[in-house]
Amino acid sequence: VKGERSGSPPFSCPIPIQRHPRVLMAHGGGGELSRQLAEAMFLPSFANPALEERHDGALLDLTGSRIAFTTDSYVVRPLFFPGGDIGRLAVNGTVNDLAMCGARPLYLSVGLILEEGLEMETLWRVTRSLAEAAEGAGVQLVTGDTKVVDHGKGDGIFINTAGVGVVEQDRAIAPRSVRPGDQLLLSGDLGRHGIAILAAREGLEFETAIASDCASLAPLVLQLLSEGVELHCLRDLTRGGLASALVEVAAAAGLSTVIREDAIPVLEEVQGACEMLGFDPMYVANEGRFVAFVPERDAVRALEIMRGHPLGAGAARIGAVEDDARGVVRMITRLGTARIVEMLSGEQLPRIC
Amino acid sequence: VRFVDEYRHAGAADRLAEAIRGVVTRPWTLMEVCGGQTHSIVRFGVDALLPPAVELVHGPGCPVCVTPLELIERALALAARPEITFCSFGDMLRVPGRSRDLLGVKAAGGDVRVVYSPLDAVRIARDNPGRQVVFFAVGFETTAPANALAVVRADQLGLDNFSLLVSHVLVPPAMEAILASPGCRVQGFLAAGHVCTVMGYEEYVPLAERHGVPIVVTGFEPLDLLEGILLCVKQLEEGRAEVENPYSRAVRREGNEPAQALIRRVFQVVHRKWRGVGEIPASGLGLRERYASFDAERRFGVAEHTEEEPSECISGLVLQGVRKPRECPAFGDGCTPEHPLGATMVSSEGACAAYYRYRRLAHCAAPGPVGSEP
């Protein structure tokens, strides 16, 4: 962090650290310091033609049957955690929402809300991470904005990203396309992200470090589509976990689903942490997992494609859609008994004993 | 976590359920004492494996549920004070007081923090000498040793900015109160395994003899529960009323003696009010005079605040096993986990919340077909 510059984009923080070791209000004020931040830090990191126009907005050429458009805001604490950080999350989270629409993610906007006093080096690390994640996901960060709030009025960095993608097929990948008999395919084991964040936040000492599963799901979804798998519905399993995603889809589709507890993969370390904290992995957040609803005839092939891809190596068939209009989710427990799966009314809270 | 999976084995569960069906000849009503057991029974559907003659009723062993409303109000009053950092285990945060909960106080600017151990609260006090740190010491005999240790540690460090809001309760007096109540239906107990890990099970022997009830020390996994039920039903069928301990992998007769000594050093037995039940004599713990300076109620003068329960809520009857959650007219309608009338709907270990979460639709309790295996 010596302010040295090597090539484009630079590998160390390009803002002269002796002069500006921390973010000042003026970095969001629209004046010289704002310009410096954009020119030295963001433009070279996110380099792409639309951004280099330095216009008020990005002009994009899009071709496809439809456009998918989504937005999400990221307020994670801590900013850096095993397996990821807020920058990576802000790109992959929005990319994954586009992928769940069956779209090919193309362009993202990045809105940064910085807290006065944030270390410039931290902003640089997050900027690099945004750029790397965008490159990994095959998207361009084409427009953006930076604001600075008073010290104590933020939590370091908040990020909003919005994204557009193109839909290259005519199917509606949505709850209304779900049909009785559809099979539920889960792309991998549950709970890594939530437990990694909790462990990093609370200083819980686990014997094994659990890393977040944060990843772009677009390549796997696009492969399923290109190989002709009839995807009826997709859901990524973020906050609220698998349980909340399934409850939402069942209610929106007006069709019940049934899942088998013993078919749901959970890493031993994650299960152990959950047992200790009184959490249910069904409700713990993920950032690189999704569930696909596919017709029975495509299920075996879809599962093979998923398992053959690094993003879906741990994929499993976990249940099916029933011919039942109550729109609830039932679980067959390990003991062979049945129960309802509900949404949580709030966050999971660690229990007393 | 192989040690957990082994105790969730479907084949072994079926064999135990078969054994229970083999010994039962009459209807029996058993109470599992601990809320953790209730949660496990409903989550895994253990009761669905039992013959109809064996009924489980859910006991008072949920510390969140039995903490009286007035202590919740005292906690809310303390947490709202600007000089106080209020530390609590997570599941107390959503317990409703009269008009709000601790999460609401936090949202309004109160310094409310979730900790995983009372020693974390001691650390916060040590690192923030300008703040008054209050820890909400809630729980049964299980959490008492760690809370006692926190007081000893704070005393050793000479901290004058650490205190406990104590709401400790004891299991045997509650069992005694249930057995003595006129509506009592309980014929046998599954004693709370974790409590016995600390306290041993000697103290249940006079209870079993006096009331003629079998008491079986029981763990929390499906197989532990089924084994406890089997032994309890066997005793009832054979006319025995003994204390048995199949949970020997965690519980010894004498319990954890150093932990008990720590409890005795810091706490003394006091009368306690139980939410929904009322005052039970000698049913809780309070700080000894030697450690009275760590008593938040004294330090901040909130001990006088009293509060009565809303009359609609039948959580007291649910906690005593007299009524089932679904027998409450407000269940799932006027009372849900989002808008709980009483604490049995708040804690995940409360019987009402467990029923709501897993049993809201009665017809969903039956197993149905599932897609073919890949």
Chai-1 contact restraints between the chains, C-beta under 6 A:
chainA,res_idxA,chainB,res_idxB,connection_type,confidence,min_distance_angstrom,max_distance_angstrom,comment,restraint_id
A,Q183,B,G371,contact,1.0,0.0,6.0,A-B,restraint_1
A,V258,B,G368,contact,1.0,0.0,6.0,A-B,restraint_2
A,V258,B,V370,contact,1.0,0.0,6.0,A-B,restraint_3
A,R260,B,V370,contact,1.0,0.0,6.0,A-B,restraint_4
A,E268,B,V1,contact,1.0,0.0,6.0,A-B,restraint_5
A,Q271,B,V1,contact,1.0,0.0,6.0,A-B,restraint_6
A,G272,B,V1,contact,1.0,0.0,6.0,A-B,restraint_7
A,L303,B,P374,contact,1.0,0.0,6.0,A-B,restraint_8
A,R317,B,P374,contact,1.0,0.0,6.0,A-B,restraint_9
A,A320,B,G371,contact,1.0,0.0,6.0,A-B,restraint_10
A,R330,B,C364,contact,1.0,0.0,6.0,A-B,restraint_11
A,I332,B,P367,contact,1.0,0.0,6.0,A-B,restraint_12
A,I332,B,V370,contact,1.0,0.0,6.0,A-B,restraint_13
A,T333,B,F44,contact,1.0,0.0,6.0,A-B,restraint_14
A,T333,B,G45,contact,1.0,0.0,6.0,A-B,restraint_15
A,R334,B,R8,contact,1.0,0.0,6.0,A-B,restraint_16
A,R334,B,A10,contact,1.0,0.0,6.0,A-B,restraint_17
A,L335,B,A10,contact,1.0,0.0,6.0,A-B,restraint_18
A,L335,B,A13,contact,1.0,0.0,6.0,A-B,restraint_19
A,L335,B,F44,contact,1.0,0.0,6.0,A-B,restraint_20
A,L335,B,P222,contact,1.0,0.0,6.0,A-B,restraint_21
A,G336,B,A10,contact,1.0,0.0,6.0,A-B,restraint_22
A,T337,B,G45,contact,1.0,0.0,6.0,A-B,restraint_23
A,T337,B,A48,contact,1.0,0.0,6.0,A-B,restraint_24
A,A338,B,P367,contact,1.0,0.0,6.0,A-B,restraint_25
A,R339,B,G45,contact,1.0,0.0,6.0,A-B,restraint_26
A,R339,B,Y358,contact,1.0,0.0,6.0,A-B,restraint_27
A,I340,B,Y358,contact,1.0,0.0,6.0,A-B,restraint_28
A,I340,B,R360,contact,1.0,0.0,6.0,A-B,restraint_29
A,I340,B,C364,contact,1.0,0.0,6.0,A-B,restraint_30
A,E342,B,R357,contact,1.0,0.0,6.0,A-B,restraint_31
A,S345,B,P337,contact,1.0,0.0,6.0,A-B,restraint_32
A,S345,B,E338,contact,1.0,0.0,6.0,A-B,restraint_33
A,L349,B,G90,contact,1.0,0.0,6.0,A-B,restraint_34
A,L349,B,D91,contact,1.0,0.0,6.0,A-B,restraint_35
A,P350,B,G90,contact,1.0,0.0,6.0,A-B,restraint_36
A,R351,B,D91,contact,1.0,0.0,6.0,A-B,restraint_37
A,I352,B,P63,contact,1.0,0.0,6.0,A-B,restraint_38
A,I352,B,F89,contact,1.0,0.0,6.0,A-B,restraint_39
A,I352,B,D91,contact,1.0,0.0,6.0,A-B,restraint_40
A,I352,B,G139,contact,1.0,0.0,6.0,A-B,restraint_41
A,C353,B,G139,contact,1.0,0.0,6.0,A-B,restraint_42
A,C353,B,T142,contact,1.0,0.0,6.0,A-B,restraint_43
A,C353,B,T143,contact,1.0,0.0,6.0,A-B,restraint_44
